[in-house]
Amino acid sequence: MRELKKINIIGGGVAGLAAGIYGRLNGFDVTIFEMGKRTGGACTSWEKAGYNVNGSIHWLVGSASGIDFHKMWSDLGVLQNLDFHYHDSFLECKNIKGKDVHFYSDPNKLQQHLLTISPVDARLIQELVHNIRVLSDANFTMDRAFGLLQAWDWSKIFMDNMPAVAALGKYNEMTVKEFAKKFQSKILKKAFENLWSPDMSMSFMLLQLSYAANKIAGYPIGGSGKFTEMLTKRYTDLGGKLELGQKVAKIIIENNKAVGIQTEDSVSHFSDYVVSACDGYTVLFKLLEPGYVDESTLDAYRTLKTFPSLLYFSAGFNRTFEKVTSSIIGLNIPMDKKLRVGAYLHDRVSFQIYNFDPTVAPKGKTLVTAMIDTDFEFWQKLYQKGDGAYLEEKSRIKKELLKNLEREFPGISDQVDFMDISTPITFENWTGNHNGSFKGWLPTPRSTKTKISSHFDQLKGFYMAGHWVATGGGLPPAAFSGRDAIQQICKLEEKAFETGS
């Protein structure tokens, strides 16, 4: 009997699990080496004071049909046993110069609402909503690995989606911040600046709004932990092997081919292929020998912007929030004074209030979280000084956030079950991500046009997956990159790529 070809995967996050599942579906002997004590990476949840803190997922693009990601998630086993909540709003902005701005998912409702705030911006508002509709009708096929698409394939995709391609082309060179400046209304200008990262490409933002409009991206009830549990079960049910608490120290190379990995305990694990689904910086500059990475990839790592490091606030409150409209990003409220978080100053913060997920908090109580941009260097220096200064700064920020929540929800200060802060140091320790970056490359106008290599001509048998080869971060690109790696390996092995359907 012919022995199965072996694949070793570094990292048990979403990309690694996706690669593992598709590897098993295609008949490979697969082992995932994960440095943590459980799978998921940044896509994780944790228990705190009886609450199940959701650490990652806001929504899952492809939770409903209408986009190719839906088929992928079905292959990966997460749609069959999860319920989804579909928000009616992308973001709720409270009290911008006395006005509330609702970024409704429904384009018609969004247009009507924005026009009532600023009729003078009618042309820009109508253009925005028109392009959301155009992108909602597009179908950018993802049935094959990008590395296997030929020029004709790309031409067909573009020709089949010309209106959408034109819309993306127009806005790709523009950041969200630059688009916001086009509004005459100071209220809408401020609202759009807080829509997401202001340095993000507006074309990427339009895509997100189109997903919301199509209701193809729902929040999985149970959050990140439940989602990861489903992925892991699918992998192990297929016979995939999982080595937890095993940090990889080196990629073993012989005759310009990756032939295995070595773990920190100095044990070598040989294989026919190695798929890296962990931090790109660690892999390229620590695990690989010099000389294999192409210059364009090195330039990308030197110059492209990453998503800012995060401070993650979580709290449990002994109350409910029935009157708060649930939204994908959350409730954006003003600070009474600018909140300093490292080198960043925030005059507004978005809080996710989980009144739509009864599984993450005890009955009659509610989980509240916030993801706040910060810088790694500040927290690294503070951490190196010792626990005192580090814990004191975390405490200060918790008090400031609670004070501002109190202004929005009087009496909430007396209803606290717990408050917690995770810093970039926490993310680095948990995931190994460079500078604690949560999602890899920020989709700026430049990065969206930059191809990040997933493999290198001078090194055979090696592929990369995850946020560092997929601009924009998020769960679908991470999972697709894992699928992509296995599809390319199947091509080399002259195997028909199987998806499990």
Secondary structure, 3 states (H helix, E strand, C coil): CCCCCEEEEECCEHHHHHHHHHHHHCCCEEEEEECCCCCECCCCEEEECCEEEECCCCCEECCCCCCCHHHHHHHCCCCCCCCEECCCEEEEEEEECCEEEEEECCHHHHHHHHHHHCHHHHHHHHHHHHHHHHHHCCCCCCCCCHHHCCHHHHHHHHHHCHHHHHHHHHHHCCEHHHHHCCCCCHHHHHHHHCCCCCCCEHHHHHHHHHHHHHCCEEEECCHHHHHHHHHHHHHHHCCCEEEECCCEEEEEEECCEEEEEEECCCCEEECCEEEECCCHHHHHHHHCCCCCCCHHHHHHHHHCCECCEEEEEEEEECCCCCCCCCCCCCEEEEEEEEEEECCEEEEEEEEEECCCCCCCCCCCCEEEEEEEEECHHHHHHHHHCCHHHHHHHHHHHHHHHHHHHHHHCCCHHHHEEEEEEECHHHHHHHHCCHHHECCCECCCCCHHHCCCCCCECCEECEEECCHHHCCCCCHHHHHHHHHHHHHHHHHHCCCCCCCCC
